[in-house]
Amino acid sequence: MLTSLHVEGQSLLHRIPVKPKLVGLMAFGLALYLVDQPLALTLALVTTGTLYLSTGVGLSEGFRRLKPVLFTITFLVVVNLLLLSPHEALVITLRLVAILLLAAAVTASTSIADFMAAVTDLARPLERLGLLKAADLGLALGLVLRFVPEIAGRYEALKEAHAARGIPVKLSRMLGPLIISTLKDADRIAEAIDARGIRGQ
């Protein structure tokens, strides 16, 4: 059964409509790139971290959700330390983590249905220009958000299965089964969507 990144609750973020949250996230991300002071960026990180936890996600669950992205950011930190000055690497890392925490807070406080409706509405002007179908874009985003925890859960299940068999856990060994099972699910969902005539409405 598919799970969701949404957390039920009544926090401040839960009470804010989804469109202002998306606009705020975009504005926050852009504004951070005008700031290069580590102290200010640290304050931004603490603020967004507090907002994330205020959604009721919990510390351990919140960390578990972000672990794959944090792993990627850690890799970027290593690369940046090799190519940039320590100050520049620190500033970039603080920016990324602050934006990540706010994005996670918005995701946790917004249902997938609300996300899809908002993105569909925001894409209407592009549809009128003939560039895309707004409903398809909303549906695609909803499916992505729905599949993220599913893929993470599937990865954990594969890892436990390998460990139970005494097989060394290696990403390269699990990548094939993970991709194949995900593509099979994607095919099944695409068939279900087409059978119901949802896509392209």
RODO-2510 file (C-alpha; in nm, 4 decimals, decimal comma):
residues 201
     n   res          X          Y          Z
     1     m     0,0000     0,0000     0,0000
     2     l     0,1311     0,3422    -0,0878
     3     t     0,2003     0,5801     0,1960
     4     s     0,2159     0,9594     0,1957
     5     l     0,4572     1,2272     0,3159
     6     h     0,1626     1,4243     0,4535
     7     v     0,1273     1,4465     0,8331
     8     e    -0,2163     1,5171     0,9797
     9     g    -0,2126     1,8127     1,2169
    10     q    -0,3279     2,1625     1,3073
    11     s     0,0030     2,3490     1,3061
    12     l     0,0484     2,6976     1,1611
    13     l     0,1691     2,5513     0,8323
    14     h    -0,1301     2,3184     0,8159
    15     r    -0,3633     2,6198     0,8373
    16     i    -0,1919     2,8160     0,5580
    17     p    -0,3343     2,7493     0,2076
    18     v    -0,1034     2,5607    -0,0232
    19     k    -0,0485     2,8361    -0,2830
    20     p     0,0978     3,0897    -0,0361
    21     k     0,3174     2,8122     0,1014
    22     l     0,4546     2,7300    -0,2438
    23     v     0,5125     3,0971    -0,3234
    24     g     0,6788     3,1441     0,0154
    25     l     0,9035     2,8449    -0,0441
    26     m     1,0115     2,9834    -0,3801
    27     a     1,0721     3,3327    -0,2372
    28     f     1,2648     3,1887     0,0577
    29     g     1,4862     2,9846    -0,1720
    30     l     1,5628     3,2856    -0,3902
    31     a     1,6233     3,5144    -0,0919
    32     l     1,8721     3,2736     0,0624
    33     y     2,0944     3,3080    -0,2427
    34     l     2,1343     3,6775    -0,1591
    35     v     2,2700     3,5879     0,1854
    36     d     2,6268     3,4694     0,2414
    37     q     2,6609     3,5173     0,6167
    38     p     2,6884     3,1818     0,7991
    39     l     2,5185     3,3192     1,1118
    40     a     2,2122     3,4418     0,9198
    41     l     2,1945     3,1161     0,7274
    42     t     2,2223     2,9182     1,0510
    43     l     1,9277     3,1140     1,1922
    44     a     1,7320     3,0376     0,8751
    45     l     1,8188     2,6696     0,9123
    46     v     1,7077     2,6614     1,2774
    47     t     1,3832     2,8393     1,1857
    48     t     1,2966     2,6026     0,9032
    49     g     1,3954     2,3044     1,1181
    50     t     1,1579     2,4259     1,3891
    51     l     0,8810     2,4687     1,1323
    52     y     0,9433     2,1159     1,0059
    53     l     0,9165     1,9660     1,3530
    54     s     0,6075     2,1775     1,4279
    55     t     0,4184     1,9772     1,1669
    56     g     0,4238     1,6830     1,4094
    57     v     0,6543     1,4677     1,2004
    58     g     0,8788     1,3813     1,4979
    59     l     1,2579     1,3972     1,5152
    60     s     1,3422     1,0384     1,4180
    61     e     1,0762     1,0140     1,1472
    62     g     1,1713     1,3571     1,0164
    63     f     1,5350     1,2548     0,9916
    64     r     1,4474     0,9207     0,8307
    65     r     1,2495     1,1005     0,5592
    66     l     1,5354     1,3354     0,4786
    67     k     1,8183     1,0844     0,5098
    68     p     1,8592     1,0138     0,1352
    69     v     1,8731     1,3858     0,0539
    70     l     2,1048     1,4576     0,3452
    71     f     2,3327     1,1828     0,2179
    72     t     2,3452     1,3594    -0,1194
    73     i     2,4144     1,6939     0,0480
    74     t     2,6962     1,5311     0,2474
    75     f     2,8507     1,4139    -0,0778
    76     l     2,8230     1,7675    -0,2155
    77     v     2,9903     1,9011     0,0975
    78     v     3,2901     1,6765     0,0353
    79     v     3,3093     1,7861    -0,3278
    80     n     3,2719     2,1535    -0,2345
    81     l     3,5465     2,1268     0,0269
    82     l     3,7776     1,9990    -0,2442
    83     l     3,6863     2,2693    -0,4950
    84     l     3,5882     2,5747    -0,2874
    85     s     3,6978     2,7556     0,0245
    86     p     3,5613     2,6282     0,3600
    87     h     3,3505     2,9451     0,3911
    88     e     3,1877     2,8940     0,0511
    89     a     3,1263     2,5254     0,1245
    90     l     2,9647     2,6137     0,4581
    91     v     2,7397     2,8799     0,3041
    92     i     2,6213     2,6463     0,0272
    93     t     2,5530     2,3657     0,2746
    94     l     2,3537     2,5869     0,5115
    95     r     2,1454     2,7180     0,2214
    96     l     2,0675     2,3716     0,0914
    97     v     1,9710     2,2294     0,4306
    98     a     1,7548     2,5327     0,5166
    99     i     1,5660     2,5054     0,1865
   100     l     1,5372     2,1281     0,2283
   101     l     1,3830     2,1653     0,5747
   102     l     1,1302     2,4248     0,4569
   103     a     1,0359     2,2127     0,1548
   104     a     0,9923     1,9132     0,3850
   105     a     0,7752     2,1225     0,6183
   106     v     0,5535     2,2346     0,3292
   107     t     0,5265     1,8764     0,2055
   108     a     0,4432     1,7386     0,5501
   109     s     0,1725     1,9992     0,6084
   110     t     0,0017     1,9681     0,2692
   111     s    -0,2039     1,6794     0,1380
   112     i    -0,1248     1,5426    -0,2062
   113     a    -0,4743     1,6347    -0,3271
   114     d    -0,4156     1,9983    -0,2263
   115     f    -0,0752     1,9960    -0,3985
   116     m    -0,2262     1,8595    -0,7189
   117     a    -0,5098     2,1135    -0,7168
   118     a    -0,2725     2,4059    -0,6556
   119     v    -0,0213     2,3031    -0,9220
   120     t    -0,3033     2,2439    -1,1689
   121     d    -0,4419     2,5939    -1,1039
   122     l    -0,0983     2,7540    -1,1280
   123     a    -0,0341     2,5779    -1,4602
   124     r    -0,3602     2,6974    -1,6223
   125     p    -0,1911     2,9966    -1,7940
   126     l     0,0604     2,7593    -1,9551
   127     e    -0,2262     2,5396    -2,0716
   128     r    -0,3980     2,8382    -2,2328
   129     l    -0,0737     2,9015    -2,4248
   130     g    -0,0889     2,5422    -2,5469
   131     l     0,2346     2,4430    -2,3731
   132     l     0,0979     2,1618    -2,1558
   133     k    -0,2088     2,0167    -1,9892
   134     a    -0,2410     2,1556    -1,6382
   135     a    -0,4193     1,8460    -1,5047
   136     d    -0,1388     1,6220    -1,6317
   137     l     0,1214     1,8333    -1,4547
   138     g    -0,0726     1,8227    -1,1273
   139     l    -0,1200     1,4493    -1,1600
   140     a     0,2506     1,3952    -1,2329
   141     l     0,3534     1,5925    -0,9245
   142     g     0,1035     1,4034    -0,7107
   143     l     0,2397     1,0698    -0,8288
   144     v     0,5978     1,1780    -0,7612
   145     l     0,5108     1,2818    -0,4065
   146     r     0,3203     0,9581    -0,3573
   147     f     0,6027     0,7406    -0,4860
   148     v     0,8889     0,8961    -0,2842
   149     p     0,8088     0,7192     0,0461
   150     e     0,7134     0,4038    -0,1428
   151     i     1,0532     0,3815    -0,3136
   152     a     1,2330     0,4562     0,0136
   153     g     1,0332     0,1812     0,1871
   154     r     1,1086    -0,0623    -0,0932
   155     y     1,4801     0,0146    -0,0632
   156     e     1,4690    -0,0575     0,3115
   157     a     1,2849    -0,3867     0,2465
   158     l     1,5477    -0,4945    -0,0067
   159     k     1,8252    -0,3998     0,2338
   160     e     1,6690    -0,6092     0,5116
   161     a     1,6172    -0,9018     0,2728
   162     h     1,9835    -0,8943     0,1707
   163     a     2,0963    -0,8718     0,5325
   164     a     1,8689    -1,1628     0,6327
   165     r     2,0308    -1,3811     0,3660
   166     g     2,3776    -1,2819     0,4766
   167     i     2,4409    -1,0992     0,1490
   168     p     2,6531    -0,7835     0,1812
   169     v     2,4285    -0,4800     0,1394
   170     k     2,5481    -0,2823    -0,1616
   171     l     2,3572    -0,0146    -0,3499
   172     s     2,4830    -0,1471    -0,6834
   173     r     2,3341    -0,4898    -0,6026
   174     m     1,9930    -0,3506    -0,5033
   175     l     1,9592    -0,0876    -0,7738
   176     g     1,8429    -0,3303    -1,0441
   177     p     1,5560    -0,4915    -0,8461
   178     l     1,4560    -0,1519    -0,7107
   179     i     1,4311     0,0055    -1,0571
   180     i     1,2498    -0,2940    -1,2078
   181     s     0,9876    -0,3144    -0,9319
   182     t     0,9336     0,0623    -0,9450
   183     l     0,8881     0,0588    -1,3233
   184     k     0,6386    -0,2284    -1,2927
   185     d     0,4363    -0,0271    -1,0431
   186     a     0,4568     0,2774    -1,2708
   187     d     0,3202     0,0706    -1,5606
   188     r     0,0322    -0,0586    -1,3477
   189     i    -0,0578     0,2894    -1,2305
   190     a    -0,0355     0,4293    -1,5856
   191     e    -0,2709     0,1554    -1,7074
   192     a    -0,5136     0,2311    -1,4236
   193     i    -0,5029     0,6041    -1,5046
   194     d    -0,5643     0,5433    -1,8753
   195     a    -0,8435     0,2932    -1,7996
   196     r    -1,0218     0,5589    -1,5947
   197     g    -0,9644     0,8288    -1,8558
   198     i    -0,8033     1,0585    -1,5996
   199     r    -0,5004     1,1684    -1,7996
   200     g    -0,5477     1,4531    -2,0444
   201     q    -0,8782     1,5736    -1,9048
***
